Amino acid sequence: MDHLVKDALEGDRRVDTQDVDSIQRALITYMVRVVGTDPRSAGPRDWFLTVSHLLKGILSERGMTTSRAQYGQGTRRVYYLSMEFLTGRRLMKHLLDFGVESKMREALEGLGQDLDAIAEEEPDPALGNGGLGRLAACFLDSMATHRYPGYGYGIRYQFGMFSQTIEDGQQVEHPDNWLHRGNPWEFVRYGVNYPVRFHGRIVCFKDEKGRQKCQWVDTEDVLAMAYDMKVTGYDSPVISNLRLWSAQSTNAFDLRYFNQGNYIEAVKDKTTSETLSKVLYPMDSTVLGQELRLKQEYFFVSASLQDIVARHLRAHKDLALLPDKITIQLNDTHPALAVPEMMRILMDVHGLDWEPAWDLTRGIFCYTNHTLLPEALETWPIGMLEHVLPRHLEIIYQINHDHLQQVRFRFPGDMEALRRMSLVDDSTQRIRMAHLAIVGSKRVNGVAALHTRLLRENVFPEFDEMSPGKFVNVTNGVTQRRWLLQCNPGLSDLITEAIGDAWTTDLTALTALEPLAEDSAFRARFMAVKRINKERLAVHMKGLTGVMADPDSLFDVQVKRIHEYKRQLLNVLHVIHLYITIREGGAPVPGPRTVIVGGKAAPGYHLAKLIIRLINDVALTINNDPQVRDRLRVIFMPNYNVSNAEVTIPGADLSEQISTAGTEASGTGNMKFALNGALTIGTLDGANIEIKEEVGDDNIFIFGLTADEVAQTKQRGYNPWRVVEEDADLKRVIDMITSGFFSPQQVNRYHAIRDALFEEGDRYMVLADFRAYLDAQAAVDALYQDPETWARKAILNVARMGLFSSDRSIHTYADDIWSIKPMEL
Ligand code: 26W
């Protein structure tokens, strides 16, 4: 058999992807044999399926070659556990990674088909909320590209992030049934399934050697079934795997009812089990404490660890080798139950004692924190854990007992340290998942320099003191393959023509562009590319909203989740100020400018939804005002997602990164915009600080309070009323909103916003930064009047983005945290 397999993987039975004729033959074969449609009557969807099945074959061949090599080398691996992966569409990505886009385009053209139209048929798998999920996807890309042995684990949600429409100015959520026409990329592994247990009770006994043993019995079980998605890297022989778990009912559970003759109850149970992987929770900053969410977290953690341990034992036999052979990265605390679950598997399944099990466990995990917002730090009610995962609660208590011993030793007599460091919050009777993740990990990292500093100084200072060197920084990055090469072919070609293509896998190579900022011919070409991208974006938005933007105007873009801390409201206040200024004919007349805002609000986050409505009301007023509409236009872009980002980011002139300093952990959109030649207007928050250091103070618009100033101002007593009293422009803007100018049908529509700003003390300091923001925006307007200087700065931004590649992040994780090396293939 071996020679046949070898032939399939390496021989001439494969499609020759550099030969148009060979591709065409393969396409027709796949269309007929796999899709089952007559090529003469095939529509774009059939062609999409055909191309993806052809690619899937190649993915499988190369994937096998990778895993054969990995086993051969006994490679140390990293497992990336994440509740979310926002991979974006796959088709163009795989073509680009395999280097076959142009041949495929040609082959399809010969068959009368347009590749771009076919690619549009693919649903965008929205298996994530925002930054954290997209970061996971960028990391998988960087790992595969640089040949690191990485492996992702997550959930195959049947419904991903809701799709958003705007009706009557308001967000409406629609279910994202992304699988309804099948998912050609996945490999279903019916044979790879694990039972995941819930509820039940614990029985403890002494074994034959007199040791205390515990068993978890009378559980309700759900089956986790594996679906694999192959992950390609750019021009890389390594194919990684993203294994997503889907919940199935177990037959054993159904039988109980069957035997009682209660068929309907049995089927009902089946659907209850399957709800576990039904839907992604669309919140990215407030934890709800819902039992179903807890079950989702445990479901994917348990299945992943069972799979990891089984694979380890197949290859290495010996559990003691676990920390040598694997490392597991926890993407935020959502998979933090992995710590007690690993303990359970080692002790209850494999019979290890507590001490050796704990030594192994602590040598395996690392934890990334992605947020400083207190309401986003996960905690679970003890009562709920006791009910859903009684064995894990016991293990957590034992971990806490040992941990608090060490705290007492390190901080003798310090009751406050004990209280703050305990895994149990006594006042609320909840388990603190970040504490659990920290105690169970060998390294903890923040995602930008400021964020890591604040974690160490303000959020977990005692942990930092107790374990010097445990907290480290790894600043986020983005993959230049999707966020430049794929989404901005015009700029990519221009760069490659000028400096070669080394930047595609080493972004620091972009520094070679710096001298070209002084080359007027290059500047002209650079701005011509921007112009084309703005036209493409304008057409795209016209299609989505009916509103046409003028590509000659400054495209001012803020796209990200809608949240008070990200301060879309500050953006709106500026827009209203511009509106007033233009109407009054005040000098200098700003603009023309198109303000584009996009993003989803969590369905239960009323204030965020109200901000969306305000943007739309303001847009309606401005865009219908003949006196203003040629100088200022406002567009709310609906359904912001990876695919829309790919069109939006290359077309931006100005990137809005205006969070309250000390609230945005890193931001990654900020990096994507600058990489595509937008200038940033931003606060000294998250990675903006490092972006400023790289591009230079002259090439970025920084404004507002620093994180330390925000803290001091709050401490001294911040008074939003006074800020407004002292600023006539601000007062007019606020009055206009609260008087119902933008909502004449309902004059009190925005009173909740007024209350948040005044009665509730303007938690995010929107008013405090208003004047500084106006000044920075005035500087933007002035600079935009000087296109040559603008272009020079934009080019320097691109040239100096080398640091912000996810390749750099991944090399840092690999060297400093994971201790893994690229594979040799
Ligand atoms: C359970 C509710 C929930 C869900 C998701 C709380 C918090 C989250 C995430 C941690 C939110 C998130 O996506 N954070 C973002 O992570 C990015 C990648 O590190 C950072 O760039 C963003 O600044 C951060 O907001």
Residues whose N, C-alpha, C, O or C-beta is under 5 A from the ligand:
A	BS01	26W	G130 G131 L132 L135 M283 D284 S285 T286 V287 D332 H370 T371 A376 V447 E664 A665 S666 G667 T668
